[in-house]
Amino acid sequence: MSAPLSRFNVPETLDDLPEDIRTTILAVQEKAGFVPNVFLMLAHRPAEFRAFFAYHDALMERESESLTKAEKEMIVVATSARNRCLYCVVAHGALVRIYSKNPLLADQVAINHRVAPISERHRVMLDFAMHCAIDVGEMTDEWLARLHEVGFSHEDCWDIGAIAAFFGLSNRLVTLAGTPPNEEFYLMGRVPRHNAGGTA
């Protein structure tokens, strides 16, 4: 028996949703080949759905000076693992595999980025993301120097901290609702697309 999508109400059909939210979800379904469960979970509150995805897109789709899509997703996976959020580790782990074209990287980062075979740039990035996600998160001169030394701009530093902070919210909401990751996410980036159920 499959787990429920949420401990809170979810729409019985997409027709029950406001038109803009239905259009958003259908566009994701067309691109990915399925509807990620988090979209249905957040549709519980339309105003919050809109605000959540507006900020998500502002952060994750923003053209950064040197922060790549794969690096952004690495931040999500590493911090979500520390927050014990299965949904975000699995869903964004799929995106790490796709963007990096490395089927091992997401698992390595999720378990322990400090011993994973990653670059010094990525180790410093994830150390700072953890500082923002788990600790106080103050941007000190020492952190700024370390991040600049491995090639991150001042704006990149904001992005790293903001992604860690935003997905802390996401982690807690998904955990609150008890929303499981879609099965499709587990194979994405591991097997050819036609076998994995699409891509995000």
Disulfide bonds with the S-S distance in Angstrom:
none
